[in-house]
């Protein structure tokens, strides 16, 4: 039960981060680029160290970008 909640909230947070990145284009040209690069570097580092299939996190982020 707790694991399902954890997975749900991590998915929701990644979608929200993608949405905020897309929304930040209203205020700045540089900010969304930086947010995207930081997110991708974080996920690549996480994949390198934890091997936790971060492609799912990047997919959720992309869903947020699309919204």
Helices and strands as residue ranges (DSSP letters): H 2-23, G 24-26, H 30-50, H 55-66
